[in-house]
């Protein structure tokens, strides 16, 4: 069985009954979502010296991502290299490219605006 087939089988077992349509897609989306969250919130924390989520929430998401990647693989075509050795202990090493910066700054501005309403 290929590694992709093994991941699909594990995804079906983890998420729903065998043969569940869209299973692999949902697992990949969950990994991508957690990666985006780690990238953006790490940028806000380390570059902007601020936060919009608690350390406990960040750690919960980081641990979930580590478990998902351990079970289903790390190659999804979205920041694969940055998360190749992800263990959830820190986001300090994560890339801080223009896209991450733009999303992080917008999220922080939106959060501040909501608190001022």
C-alpha positions as CSV (number, residue, x, y, z in Angstrom):
1,X,0.0,0.0,0.0
2,X,1.4,3.4,-0.9
3,X,2.0,6.1,1.7
4,X,-0.9,8.2,0.2
5,X,-3.2,5.2,0.3
6,X,-2.2,4.5,3.9
7,X,-2.9,8.2,4.8
8,X,-6.3,8.0,3.1
9,X,-7.2,4.8,5.0
10,X,-6.1,6.4,8.3
11,X,-8.1,9.5,7.5
12,X,-11.2,7.5,6.9
13,X,-10.7,5.6,10.1
14,X,-10.1,8.8,12.1
15,X,-12.9,11.0,10.7
16,X,-15.8,8.8,9.8
17,X,-17.0,5.4,8.6
18,X,-15.0,3.6,5.9
19,X,-15.7,5.0,2.5
20,X,-16.7,8.4,3.7
21,X,-16.5,10.8,0.8
22,X,-14.3,13.9,1.1
23,X,-12.3,12.5,4.1
24,X,-8.8,13.1,2.8
25,X,-9.8,16.6,1.7
26,X,-11.1,17.5,5.2
27,X,-7.9,16.2,6.8
28,X,-5.7,18.2,4.5
29,X,-7.9,21.3,5.1
30,X,-7.5,20.8,8.8
31,X,-3.7,20.6,8.6
32,X,-3.6,23.7,6.3
33,X,-5.9,25.6,8.6
34,X,-3.8,24.9,11.7
35,X,-0.6,25.8,9.7
36,X,-2.1,29.1,8.7
37,X,-3.0,29.8,12.3
38,X,0.4,28.9,13.5
39,X,2.0,31.2,10.9
40,X,-0.2,34.2,11.5
41,X,-0.4,34.0,15.3
42,X,3.4,33.4,15.5
43,X,4.0,36.5,13.4
44,X,1.7,38.6,15.6
45,X,3.5,37.3,18.7
46,X,7.1,37.4,17.6
47,X,7.1,40.3,15.1
48,X,4.4,42.6,16.4
49,X,4.8,41.8,20.1
50,X,1.1,41.3,20.5
51,X,-1.5,38.5,20.6
52,X,-5.1,37.9,19.7
53,X,-5.3,34.4,21.2
54,X,-4.1,33.1,24.6
55,X,-1.0,31.0,24.9
56,X,-3.2,28.1,25.9
57,X,-5.2,28.3,22.7
58,X,-2.0,28.6,20.6
59,X,-0.6,25.5,22.3
60,X,-3.9,23.6,21.8
61,X,-3.8,24.3,18.1
62,X,0.0,23.5,17.9
63,X,-0.6,20.2,19.6
64,X,-3.5,19.3,17.3
65,X,-1.4,20.1,14.3
66,X,1.5,18.0,15.5
67,X,-0.9,15.0,16.0
68,X,-2.5,15.5,12.6
69,X,0.8,15.6,10.9
70,X,2.1,12.6,12.8
71,X,-0.9,10.5,11.8
72,X,-1.6,11.7,8.2
73,X,1.7,13.0,6.9
74,X,3.3,16.4,6.5
75,X,3.3,16.9,2.7
76,X,0.2,18.9,1.7
77,X,1.7,21.5,-0.6
78,X,1.4,24.4,1.9
79,X,4.5,25.4,3.8
80,X,5.6,21.8,3.9
81,X,9.3,22.6,4.5
82,X,8.5,25.0,7.4
83,X,6.4,22.3,9.2
84,X,8.6,19.3,8.3
85,X,9.9,19.0,11.9
86,X,6.9,20.6,13.7
87,X,6.5,19.5,17.3
88,X,4.3,22.3,18.5
89,X,6.9,23.7,20.9
90,X,7.4,27.1,19.3
91,X,6.5,29.2,16.2
92,X,9.6,31.3,16.4
93,X,11.3,29.6,13.4
94,X,8.3,29.9,11.1
95,X,8.5,31.9,7.9
96,X,7.5,35.5,8.0
97,X,6.8,36.2,4.3
98,X,4.7,39.0,2.9
99,X,1.5,36.9,2.8
100,X,1.8,36.0,6.5
101,X,2.6,39.6,7.4
102,X,-0.4,40.9,5.5
103,X,-2.9,38.5,7.1
104,X,-1.4,38.9,10.5
105,X,-1.5,42.7,10.4
106,X,-5.1,42.7,9.1
107,X,-6.2,40.2,11.8
108,X,-4.6,42.3,14.5
109,X,-6.2,45.5,13.2
110,X,-9.6,43.9,13.0
111,X,-9.3,42.6,16.5
112,X,-8.3,46.0,17.9
113,X,-11.2,47.6,16.0
114,X,-13.7,45.2,17.5
115,X,-12.4,45.9,21.0
116,X,-12.9,49.6,20.5
117,X,-16.5,49.2,19.4
